[in-house]
Amino acid sequence: MDIRRLVLWEGRYATYMSNDIFAATIEDQGDVLLELTSRALSGARINALALPYFRATGESVESDPNGLWWQNLQSLYQAGGGYFSFQTDRGLSTDSYWILRRYGTEDEFGGVWRYSELKMRGDNGYRLGKIDMILPGQPVLYTAVRIENRGDTELRASSAWHSMLGYPAIETGTMIQTSARYFTAY
């Protein structure tokens, strides 16, 4: 089991978590799952997530050379891999920033975990927290999201998990097991 902090580029950071057969790298900015890898028979790691051409490499939208193209599209700037989104009439989570609060090892089962919270622009009346965990010997990234309504009115919202899968995860004959009600392919 391994968990460590990584310096990516220009002030961007990520958390790397792994066991003997499986690994995940989650970037702090956007809480984007950049890599979801398993070990091949040759020993190499294969990433199931796509790394699209529009995946930005700057510190922020403003510092990127293509900043005029990104403008206020924080969600596109951070897209690629997998990420959680939550939309209400009070705001969209992908246009906000996630903050890593804690990470470490889990004593009872020997897993590694990280906990992050959404940093809201202003008080939107709700709080989002997310925990990611990998357990020994299991090729699974467990993720749980907690949404707390801190306002006095009903919170109407929609949530989704977005995964941008790439080769080899979407090759002919590949099976994806999930509890999702529908998929969108493009």
Salt bridges, closest charged atoms under 4 A:
ASP2 OD2 - ARG4 NH2 2.27
GLU27 OE2 - ARG12 NE 2.49
GLU27 OE1 - ARG55 NH2 2.21
ASP28 OD2 - ARG5 NH2 2.52
ASP28 OD1 - ARG114 NH2 3.80
ASP31 OD1 - ARG114 NH1 3.03
ASP31 OD2 - LYS130 NZ 2.88
GLU117 OE1 - ARG101 NE 3.07
ASP123 OD1 - ARG150 NH2 3.39
ASP132 OD2 - ARG114 NH1 3.23
ASP132 OD2 - LYS130 NZ 2.69
GLU148 OE1 - ARG146 NH1 3.75
GLU154 OE1 - ARG156 NE 3.09
